Amino acid sequence: MDYQKVFSEMAAEVDYIEDHGKVPSYIPELQNVDPNKFGIHLTTIDGQNFYLGDSNEKFSIQSIAKVFSLVLAFGLEDDRLWERVGVEPSGTPFNSLVQLEYEKGIPRNPFINAGALVICDILVSRLEHPKREILDFVRGVSGNPAIEYCSRVAESEKLTSFTNAALINLMKAYSNIHNDIDVVLDVYFHLCSIEMTCQELAQGLLFLANNGVNPFAEKRVVSESKSKRINAIMQLCGFYDEAGEFSFKVGLPGKSGVGGGIIAIYPGHYSIAVWSPKLNAKGNSYKGMRILEFLTTRTKASIF
Ligand code: DON
């Protein structure tokens, strides 16, 4: 596949797409970004790289970090993990409370906020220095020891965290949170505040396109079976109540974040990260989704 040619066409498409998205306001610090930024980076498992725009600029990865925390927790807990969090699509917004009471404090999946909070609780139980070890893990898989949390974003989210506080309190009442609520929330806000570039994200999650092995470091990150399962969860749950739409239009497993980033995985081929800060009504990058649809349509890439 001549990705270079497709990327040249994509440059024109990026300018052509009218962006109907909006930068989110519920985490005030996330508004301090140029809404017209756009970056994309594709990295293949045999070492080719294609990129465009602001692909080397750091942004707040927000919920994309939930893939890293899931990888860590799944590695530590194996199938015991699924006693505390499900693998079903929720069909509800990422911060929804409604299912949680009906389902007695067991979140539908590890990517909605409730599920990611349970994963953070597990990491607090299992790791001696959770924040340091999470960051070390992300640095390790991405090959960049300079990746950092953004304390301004973490602090900003903490000040407006009423819904996440409600979610975690409800789960605590159902005994599905084992640690102190404030400690778990602090880990969660830091996790979401990680800043990375499109290039770092694409390279950091490339192991999911290569059966769990980082092809550059020749290092296994997760087992082949876990890699497949994480991709399955991304396919069904990575975009909350827009997971069907993403599957329908893009056709790859992926994960979005309210910082405007999206990571998508083409198993056996490549990983791709895109960043465009304005979000659609479901909280996913408007232009990011459109451009991934363009790419997979143009290249006929799909897992189906
Ligand atoms: O908890 C929150 O609301 C944010 N830290 C993360 C939400 C998010 O990225 C949802 N993804 N589209």
Boltz pocket constraint, residues with backbone or C-beta under 6 A from the ligand:
constraints:
  - pocket:
      binder: B
      contacts: [[A, 61], [A, 62], [A, 63], [A, 64], [A, 94], [A, 95], [A, 113], [A, 157], [A, 164], [A, 188], [A, 192], [A, 256], [A, 257], [A, 258], [A, 259], [A, 282], [A, 283], [A, 284]]
      max_distance: 6.0
